[in-house]
Amino acid sequence: MRLATTLSVLVLGAGGVGHAVVTSLDGGIGRVDPFRDMKNRPQGSRGTNILLVGTDGRDKITSEEKRKYRLGGAPCHCTDTIMMVHVSAERDRVSVVSLPRDSYAEVPEHTDEAGQHHVKHPVKLNAAYAEGGPALSVRTIENATGLKIDHYLEVDFTSFMKTVDVVGGVQICTARPLKDSFTGLDLTAGTHQLNGGEALQYVRSRHTDGSADLGRMQRQQRFLAALIAKATSNGVLLNPVKFREVASSLLSSVRADEGFGVEEMLNFASAMKGFSPSSSDFTTVPLGQLNIQVKGVGSTVKWDDAKAKKLFQLLRDDKPLAPHAPPPKAAPKDAKPPRKNPGSIVEVDPARIKVQVYNGTRTDGLGQRVDDALQATGFKTTGSPRPSANLAMRRTLIEYDPRWDRSAGSLAIALPGSELRPVKGLGAMMKVTAGADFKDVVPVRAEEQPQGDFGTVTGDKVVCP
């Protein structure tokens, strides 16, 4: 969640607005010293590693907003969002790895500010901040990942909400309804324009389904991709007045190490003029065991050590976490414009949905046309449509086994206006009977398209079509 705030500084600064517009903003950044007295640190990476942590600070949020967006509880002053952000040496790519806050970790031996000595002991990852602030968080995460952290950035609820509002809101798509009584989130399936408070609900929600923190981290990543898309497409970068307004909101509640100010952010940004959602990739550290009970700590999640080590080695070597599409080549003048709509987002990947098509009319070739169109958008059709016993179908019919209702719902989005009819015992194969109302198949795509060994997604794959 808080990564959206800070990474946007880099993206916004790429507009070439000029140092004079933002230099004065440096004084608004709170300063911390997370690297004090650190010894025996990991070897540096090619590129830059930024530790992003988000706290639940809400001091500047109004009472009305706290009631509306369910922010009335007392802040725990803990890090409920932890991300490792790697900016490539060429400044042409950003990789974001979410670290679950309940990850099993071990804080190193240390002496706290009161002078009390602590031996090495197990904790949940987010507890390192509560115990020893930014410095202990950095040491704990460096030990866990083997990565040297170059910069530290910490953001709270307040600047997050302001940032979303000042860019005019962010568009989010969901293939399923999302409702969380704890945060007040209530979204129907489809596309939504979220303001700052609503976006905060979206990225904070943990109780929309059984995925808990893992689902929340995926939503945070999708939100960030959407914010990048908005910031790079609506003129913010080229408007000095708007830029200053956005930058002021971004930095108003940020804390950073002394070496990372506005000037340094602009140095990053100056080399990122071509940055877009496709320039970013997102993943979560690979997990091995869930709900591991640790005495005195509680329920934790443990990383898959082998896969996590491989992931962090890729960051250290400055390599992408997933294949990136090459930059588009210049099209000939007489070429047709590319298709702008990559497809409506559906909950189940069409490639996992089996379909048998029937022609329910007397129109020759209709069954084959429907089969070809469904296959073209990714559905796994049989390729051999059959005539229906009823050739007087006015409305296209989808018959499905209730056990595959999510697949049926995804298929129905591709066939707007069709009737959904559950049939117990039908099995995994969907049955589509084309009626006289059939016009065309709407292109669809899966909600996410993980790639590589780590379930990585690039930003352009998770924004709204």
C-alpha positions in Angstrom: 0.0 0.0 0.0 2.6 2.6 1.1 4.8 1.7 -1.9 2.2 3.5 -4.0 3.1 6.7 -2.3 6.9 6.6 -2.6 7.2 4.9 -6.0 4.9 7.5 -7.4 7.5 10.2 -6.4 9.9 8.4 -8.8 7.3 8.1 -11.5 6.0 11.7 -11.2 9.5 13.1 -11.1 10.2 11.5 -14.5 8.1 14.2 -16.1 11.1 16.6 -16.2 9.2 19.3 -14.3 12.5 20.5 -12.8 14.3 20.5 -9.5 13.0 24.0 -8.6 9.4 22.7 -8.2 10.2 20.0 -5.7 13.4 20.9 -3.9 11.5 22.9 -1.2 9.5 19.7 -0.4 12.5 18.0 1.1 11.9 19.6 4.4 8.6 17.8 4.7 10.2 14.4 4.9 10.8 13.0 8.4 14.3 11.7 8.9 15.4 8.4 10.5 18.7 6.7 10.8 18.0 3.0 10.1 21.6 2.1 9.3 23.3 3.3 12.5 26.0 1.1 14.0 25.4 -1.6 11.4 28.2 -4.1 10.8 28.8 -7.2 8.7 26.1 -6.2 6.2 25.4 -8.2 3.0 27.2 -7.4 -0.2 25.5 -4.7 -2.2 23.3 -5.5 -5.2 23.5 -4.2 -8.8 20.8 -1.6 -8.8 19.1 -0.2 -5.7 17.1 -1.9 -2.9 14.6 0.2 -1.1 12.8 -1.2 2.0 9.2 0.2 2.1 7.3 -0.1 5.3 3.8 1.2 6.0 2.5 2.1 9.4 -1.1 2.7 10.5 -0.6 6.3 11.5 -3.8 8.3 11.1 -3.3 11.5 13.2 -4.3 13.8 10.3 -7.4 11.9 9.2 -10.6 13.7 10.2 -13.1 12.1 12.6 -15.7 11.8 9.8 -13.2 9.9 7.6 -12.3 7.6 10.5 -16.0 6.7 10.9 -16.7 6.3 7.2 -13.6 4.2 6.4 -13.5 2.2 9.7 -10.3 3.8 11.0 -11.5 4.4 14.5 -9.2 2.0 16.4 -6.0 3.1 18.1 -2.9 2.7 15.8 -0.5 -0.1 16.8 2.5 1.9 15.4 3.6 -1.3 13.7 4.4 -2.2 10.1 1.4 -3.8 8.5 2.9 -3.5 5.0 6.5 -4.6 4.2 7.9 -4.6 0.6 11.4 -4.9 -0.9 11.6 -2.6 -4.0 14.4 -3.2 -6.4 15.1 -0.4 -9.0 17.3 -1.8 -11.8 20.7 -0.2 -12.5 19.5 1.0 -15.8 16.4 2.6 -14.2 14.1 0.9 -16.7 12.5 -1.6 -14.3 11.1 -1.9 -10.8 10.6 -5.3 -9.0 8.4 -5.4 -5.9 8.5 -8.3 -3.5 5.9 -8.3 -0.7 7.0 -9.8 2.6 4.1 -11.1 4.8 4.0 -9.3 8.1 3.4 -12.6 9.9 6.6 -14.1 8.4 8.7 -16.1 10.8 11.9 -14.1 11.4 14.7 -13.8 14.0 15.8 -10.4 15.3 19.6 -10.3 15.8 21.3 -9.6 19.1 20.9 -6.0 19.9 20.8 -3.3 22.6 17.7 -1.1 22.7 17.5 2.6 23.3 17.0 2.1 27.0 20.4 0.2 27.1 18.8 -3.2 27.6 20.5 -6.1 25.9 18.5 -8.6 23.9 19.7 -11.9 22.5 18.7 -13.2 19.1 15.1 -14.5 19.3 12.2 -15.4 17.0 9.4 -12.9 16.1 6.9 -12.1 13.4 8.5 -9.9 10.9 6.5 -6.8 11.6 7.3 -7.1 15.3 10.9 -6.0 14.7 9.7 -2.4 14.1 7.8 -2.4 17.4 10.7 -3.7 19.3 13.5 -1.7 17.8 12.2 0.8 15.1 13.6 1.2 11.6 17.1 0.1 12.5 16.1 -3.3 13.9 13.7 -3.8 11.0 16.5 -3.2 8.5 18.8 -5.6 10.3 16.2 -8.3 10.6 15.1 -8.1 6.9 18.7 -8.0 5.7 19.4 -11.1 7.7 16.3 -12.8 6.3 16.8 -11.9 2.6 20.6 -11.6 2.3 20.0 -8.3 0.5 21.7 -5.1 1.4 19.1 -2.3 1.8 20.2 1.0 0.3 17.3 3.2 1.3 14.5 3.1 3.8 11.1 4.7 3.4 8.1 4.7 5.8 4.6 6.0 5.0 1.3 6.2 6.9 -2.4 6.2 6.1 -2.7 10.0 5.7 -0.4 10.5 2.7 -1.9 7.4 1.0 -5.4 8.9 1.0 -4.2 12.3 0.0 -2.2 10.9 -2.9 -5.1 9.0 -4.4 -7.4 12.0 -4.1 -5.0 14.4 -5.7 -4.5 12.3 -8.8 -8.2 12.0 -9.2 -8.8 8.5 -7.9 -7.7 5.1 -9.2 -9.6 2.6 -11.3 -9.7 -1.0 -9.9 -11.2 -4.1 -11.5 -12.4 -7.2 -9.7 -13.8 -10.4 -11.1 -15.6 -11.2 -7.9 -17.5 -9.2 -5.2 -15.3 -7.9 -2.4 -16.9 -7.3 1.0 -15.1 -6.8 4.3 -17.2 -5.8 7.4 -14.0 -4.8 9.3 -12.9 -2.2 6.8 -16.3 -1.4 5.3 -15.1 -2.4 1.8 -18.1 -3.4 -0.4 -17.4 -3.7 -4.2 -19.5 -5.5 -6.7 -17.7 -7.5 -9.5 -16.6 -5.1 -12.2 -14.8 -1.8 -12.6 -14.7 0.9 -9.8 -13.2 4.4 -9.5 -11.9 4.6 -5.9 -11.1 7.8 -4.0 -8.5 7.9 -1.3 -10.6 6.5 1.6 -12.1 3.7 -0.6 -8.7 2.8 -1.9 -7.4 2.5 1.7 -10.3 0.1 2.4 -9.3 -1.9 -0.7 -5.7 -2.3 0.2 -6.3 -2.9 4.0 -9.0 -5.6 3.6 -8.0 -9.0 4.9 -11.5 -10.6 5.3 -12.9 -10.7 1.8 -12.2 -14.4 1.4 -9.9 -17.1 2.9 -6.7 -15.6 1.4 -6.3 -13.1 4.4 -2.9 -11.4 4.2 -1.9 -13.1 1.0 -5.0 -11.8 -0.8 -4.4 -8.3 0.7 -0.9 -8.2 -0.7 -2.1 -9.1 -4.2 -4.7 -6.3 -4.0 -1.9 -3.9 -2.9 0.1 -4.9 -5.9 -2.8 -4.4 -8.3 -3.6 -1.1 -6.7 0.0 0.1 -7.2 0.0 -0.9 -10.9 -3.3 1.0 -11.3 -1.8 4.1 -9.6 1.2 4.0 -11.8 -1.0 3.7 -14.9 -3.0 6.7 -13.7 0.0 8.9 -12.9 1.7 8.2 -16.2 -1.4 8.8 -18.4 -3.3 11.7 -17.1 -0.9 14.6 -17.6 0.3 14.9 -13.9 3.9 14.6 -15.1 3.7 17.5 -17.4 1.7 20.0 -15.3 4.0 21.8 -12.8 1.1 22.9 -10.6 -0.4 19.5 -10.4 3.0 17.9 -9.9 3.8 20.1 -6.9 0.3 19.3 -5.4 0.8 15.6 -5.8 4.4 15.6 -4.6 3.5 17.6 -1.5 0.8 15.0 -0.7 3.2 12.1 -1.3 5.9 13.5 1.0 3.8 14.9 3.8 3.9 11.8 5.9 7.0 10.1 4.6 10.0 9.1 6.8 13.3 8.2 5.1 17.0 7.8 5.7 19.1 10.9 5.4 20.5 9.9 2.1 17.2 9.6 0.3 15.6 13.0 -0.2 13.8 14.7 -3.1 17.0 15.3 -5.0 17.9 11.7 -4.9 14.4 10.7 -5.9 14.6 13.0 -8.9 17.9 11.5 -9.9 16.1 8.1 -10.0 13.2 9.7 -11.8 15.2 11.5 -14.5 16.2 8.1 -15.9 12.7 6.7 -15.8 10.9 8.8 -18.4 9.6 5.7 -20.2 8.3 4.1 -17.0 4.9 2.4 -17.3 3.0 -0.4 -15.6 4.7 -2.9 -17.9 8.0 -1.7 -16.5 7.2 -3.2 -13.1 6.8 -6.7 -11.8 5.2 -7.9 -8.5 5.4 -11.0 -6.4 5.3 -12.3 -2.9 8.2 -14.1 -1.3 7.6 -17.9 -1.9 6.0 -19.5 1.2 6.6 -23.0 2.5 4.5 -23.6 5.6 1.5 -21.6 6.8 0.1 -21.3 10.3 3.3 -22.5 12.1 2.9 -22.0 15.8 5.9 -20.6 17.6 6.0 -20.4 21.4 5.7 -16.9 22.6 5.1 -15.5 19.1 1.9 -17.1 17.8 0.9 -18.2 14.3 3.6 -17.5 11.6 4.2 -18.3 8.0 7.6 -19.7 6.9 9.2 -19.0 3.6 10.3 -21.7 1.1 14.0 -21.3 1.8 15.2 -22.6 -1.6 12.8 -20.6 -3.7 13.2 -17.5 -1.6 17.0 -17.7 -1.9 16.7 -18.0 -5.7 14.3 -15.0 -5.8 16.6 -12.7 -3.8 19.5 -13.8 -5.9 17.7 -12.5 -9.0 17.3 -9.1 -7.2 20.9 -9.1 -6.2 21.9 -9.9 -9.8 19.5 -7.2 -11.1 17.5 -9.6 -13.2 13.7 -9.4 -13.8 11.4 -11.7 -11.9 9.3 -12.5 -14.9 9.6 -12.1 -18.7 8.9 -8.6 -19.9 7.3 -7.8 -23.2 9.8 -6.0 -25.5 9.0 -2.4 -26.4 6.5 -2.1 -29.2 8.0 -1.5 -32.7 6.9 1.5 -34.7 3.9 0.5 -36.8 3.8 1.3 -40.6 1.6 4.3 -41.4 -1.0 2.1 -43.2 -1.2 -0.4 -40.3 -4.5 -1.0 -38.5 -4.6 0.4 -35.0 -3.9 -2.2 -32.3 -6.8 -3.7 -30.4 -7.2 -1.5 -27.3 -9.3 -3.8 -25.2 -7.3 -6.9 -24.1 -10.5 -8.4 -22.6 -12.8 -8.1 -19.6 -11.3 -9.6 -16.5 -12.8 -12.9 -15.3 -12.2 -14.9 -12.2 -11.2 -18.2 -13.9 -8.6 -18.4 -16.7 -10.5 -19.3 -19.9 -7.8 -21.8 -20.7 -9.1 -23.8 -17.7 -12.7 -23.9 -18.9 -13.8 -26.7 -21.1 -16.7 -26.0 -23.5 -18.9 -28.1 -25.8 -20.8 -25.8 -28.2 -24.3 -26.7 -29.7 -26.2 -24.9 -32.5 -29.7 -24.2 -31.2 -30.9 -22.6 -34.5 -31.3 -23.5 -38.1 -28.5 -21.1 -39.1 -25.8 -23.1 -40.8 -22.4 -22.6 -39.3 -23.5 -20.8 -36.2 -22.1 -23.5 -33.9 -18.7 -23.3 -35.6 -18.7 -19.5 -35.4 -19.4 -19.6 -31.7 -16.8 -22.4 -31.1 -14.1 -20.4 -33.0 -14.9 -17.2 -31.2 -14.7 -18.8 -27.8 -11.5 -20.6 -28.7 -10.0 -17.3 -30.0 -10.4 -15.7 -26.6 -8.8 -18.6 -24.8 -11.6 -21.1 -23.9 -10.8 -24.8 -24.2 -13.5 -25.8 -26.7 -13.8 -29.2 -28.3 -13.6 -27.7 -31.7 -16.5 -29.9 -32.9 -19.8 -28.2 -32.4 -23.0 -30.3 -32.5 -26.6 -29.6 -33.5 -29.0 -29.2 -30.5 -32.1 -31.2 -30.1 -33.9 -27.9 -29.9 -33.3 -25.8 -33.0 -35.7 -23.0 -32.0 -33.5 -21.5 -29.2 -34.0 -17.7 -29.0 -31.6 -17.1 -26.2 -28.1 -18.6 -25.8 -27.9 -21.1 -23.0 -25.0 -22.0 -20.7 -25.6 -25.3 -18.8 -23.1 -26.1 -16.0 -22.5 -28.3 -13.0 -22.9 -26.2 -9.8 -19.5 -27.4 -8.6 -18.0 -25.3 -11.5 -20.1 -22.1 -10.9 -17.1 -19.8 -11.0 -16.1 -21.1 -14.4 -19.7 -20.7 -15.6 -19.7 -17.1 -14.4 -16.5 -16.4 -16.3 -18.0 -18.0 -19.5 -21.1 -16.0 -19.1 -19.1 -12.7 -19.2 -17.9 -13.8 -22.7 -21.5 -14.5 -23.8 -23.4 -11.4 -22.5 -27.2 -11.9 -22.3 -26.9 -15.7 -22.1 -29.0 -17.7 -19.7 -27.1 -19.6 -16.9 -28.7 -22.9 -16.0 -27.2 -25.3 -13.3 -27.4 -29.0 -14.1 -26.2 -31.4 -11.3 -23.8 -34.1 -12.5 -22.9 -32.4 -15.8 -19.2 -32.4 -14.8 -16.4 -30.0 -15.7 -17.5 -29.5 -19.4 -19.7 -26.4 -19.9 -22.5 -26.8 -22.4 -23.2 -23.7 -24.6 -26.2 -23.8 -26.9 -26.1 -20.9 -29.3 -29.5 -19.1 -29.7 -30.8 -16.6 -32.3 -29.7 -13.7 -30.0 -26.0 -14.6 -30.4 -23.9 -11.7 -31.9 -20.4 -12.1 -30.8 -18.1 -13.3 -28.0 -16.7 -10.7 -25.7 -12.9 -11.1 -25.2 -12.0 -12.0 -21.7 -8.8 -12.7 -19.7 -7.9 -14.1 -16.3 -7.7 -11.7 -13.4 -4.0 -12.4 -13.0 -1.4 -14.0 -15.3 1.4 -15.2 -13.1 4.7 -15.9 -14.8 8.0 -17.5 -14.0 8.9 -19.5 -11.0 7.5 -17.1 -8.4 4.0 -16.4 -9.6 5.1 -12.9 -10.8 2.8 -10.5 -12.6 3.8 -7.4 -14.5 1.9 -4.2 -13.9 0.3 -4.1 -17.3 -1.4 -7.5 -16.7 -3.3 -6.4 -13.6 -4.6 -3.0 -14.5 -8.2 -2.6 -15.9 -8.5 -3.3 -19.6 
